[in-house]
């Protein structure tokens, strides 16, 4: 077999659970892959990873690394995305504020 290994795109939006507003500056990463994938959400709360190796599931971790600077201090959240044929669908993640 020649060429790059099969890959997919994982994209989504992070918002505040209480208000539904997008959160800028959240560090989103994909854990447990051979490569390290991470980025910060844009002003619309969006993130996008391209060229992610295909696996049965993905651990997506969201961390508030800037403290209360972008609308509050949010709790860290890790979720498992199970591959369902097409992982190119938009993932919606809501974060709780730290009391």
N, C-alpha and C positions, 0 to 999 in steps of 0.2 A: 504494500500500500504506500502510495506517495502523497506528498502534500502535508499540510498542517493537520493535527488531530481535530476531530469534530469539536465545535464549540457553540456556545449559545450567548444570548444577550439577556441580562437580568437588569430590570429597571423598575423604579418605583417612586413613591412620594411619601415623605414623612411629615406628619402634622400633629398638632397638639390635640390630645384626646378631649380636653375640656372645651375647646373653642372650634376645633376643626381647621384652624389657621395653619398654613405651611410653616415649617421651621427651617430657617437658614443656618448653615454651619454645623449640622449634625454629622459626625463621622460615621459612615456606613461601611462595613467591611464584610467580606465573605470569608468565613473561617474554614479550616480543614480542607484546603486545596493545596496542591503542590506549589502554586504561585500565590503571592499575596495580592489581593484585590481590596482597595479601599479608596474612598474619596469623601469629600464633604458635600452636603446637600446645597443646591443653589437657592436663589431667593424665592423660588416656588416650592421648595422642599424636595426637589427632584434629584435623583441620582441615576446613573446608568453605567453598567459594566458590560463591556463587549469582549469577546474572545475568551469567555469563561469555559474551561473544560467541562464537557458533559458528564454529570454524575447523577446518581439516583436521588440525592437530596443535597440541599445547601443550607448551611447555618449562616444567617444574616444577623449581624450585630450592629446596633445603633448606640452611639455614645455621645453625650453632650460634653464636648471637650472645652467649650468656651464659657462654662458657667452660666450665670443669668443674663449674659450679654444679648442674646437673641430671643428675648421674650420669656425667660424663666429658666430655672434649673430643672432639667428633665431626667427621669429615671432611665438607667441603661436597660436595653431590651434586646434579647436574643430570640430569634424564631427560626423554625426549620421550614424551608420551602421544599416541598416534595415535587420532583419533576413530574409534570402532567402533560407529556407530549410537547407542548410549546411553552417554554419558560420565558418567551418574549412578552408575555402579558404583564400589565402594570400591577405592581405590588403596592398596596396601601398599608402603611404602618402608622399607628397612632401611639404617641408617647404620653405617659402620665407625668405631671409636675411633681417634683419633690416637695412634700409638705413643709 
